[in-house]
Amino acid sequence: MSQSEYLIASNRLMLANGCSIIFEYPIADAKSTQSLIVVLLDVPLGTRDNRNVYAINDNAELLWRIERMSNLDLIGQCPYNGIMTVNEESVTLYNWCGFSVVVNIHTGTIISSLFTK
């Protein structure tokens, strides 16, 4: 899927084929591979949601939500705030608390994490 095959309107992701999905929060960013779109939500300040990354397919069906990182829950509010890279095997994200994580693109499972601050 290329970026021209979808449109973002606040918390709605609309696909060129007419399918769409509505999320709880506005969409901050989305990046696509051939088979799916990784969606990063903009979690409002003061809201504790450290699992704000999703993947959907070309029918706007939810494939996964990022795996919970228990140490982020202990820290508090640490939503993801950037998609660095996306390929057919993984997606690299960073969050507000200074972690960079590599996620399995097919399952949403965290492969590795690194504290960068």
N, C-alpha and C positions, 0 to 999 in steps of 0.2 A: 504494500500500500504506500502510495506517495502522499505527501502533505496536501497535494491538490485534490485528493480523494476524500478529504474531510474538512469540516469547518467547525470552529469553536465559537459558541455564543454563550458567554457567562458559564453556567454549569452544565450546558448541553453540548454534546459532541454529535454532529450530524455527518453522516457518511453520504458519499455521492450516490449510493444505491438507494437512498431514501430511509435507511435505518438510522436510529438515533438512540442515545442513552443519556439520561439525566443523572447527575451526581449531586451529592449533598452540598458541596461547596463549589465555588467557581474553579474553572480549569486554569491553572497557571501555565502549563506547558503540555505538549503532546509530541511524541516522536514515534515514527512508524518503521516497521520492518516489512518484509514481503508478506508476512502472515498475521501481524497484529499491530495494535497501537498501544503504546505505553502512555498513560495519562497521569499527570501530576496535579493534585488539587491544591488550591491555595487555602490552607487552613486559617481561619480567623484568629487573630491574636487573642490569647486567653482560652482557646479551645485546645484540649489535650487530645490530639489525634496523631499518633506517630506512625500510622499505617495509611498514608495518603497517596499511595501509588497503586495504580491498577493497570491491568491489561485487558483489552477487548479484542474480539475478532471482527471480521468484515460484516458480520450480521449484528453488530453492536451488542454482542453477548459478553458478559463478564467472564473472563478466563481465570483471573486470580487477583487477589489483593496481596500486597507485599507481606511477607512473613513478619511476625512480631519479633522485635529485638528486645529482650527482657531488660538489658542495661539502659535502653532508652526510656523505658517505662519508669525505671528507678530515678533517672535524671529529671524527668518531668516532661515539659513541652519541648519536643524535638522533631517537628515535622520535617519531611524531606522538602527541600526548596530548590533543587536543581537536577536536571537530567544532563549528565555529561556526555555519555556515549550510549548508542544502541546498536546492536548487531543481531544476527540470527541466533546467537548463543547466549548473550548476556546484555544487561543494561547496567551502567555505572551511574550511581546517584550520589548526591551529597545532602546532608541535612544541617539544620540550624545549629546543632551542638558540635559540629566539626568532624563528623564521621563521613567517610567515603565508603560506600558499599557496592559490591558487585552482586547482582541478582541473576539467577537463572531465568532466562527470558520465557521459558516454557511453563514454569511452575510458581514463580514469585519467591522461591526459596533463596535466602541470602547465602551466597557462596563464600564471601569474605568481607571483612570490614576492617577499616584502618582509621584510627584517630589522627586527624591531620592538623589540629591546632596546637 
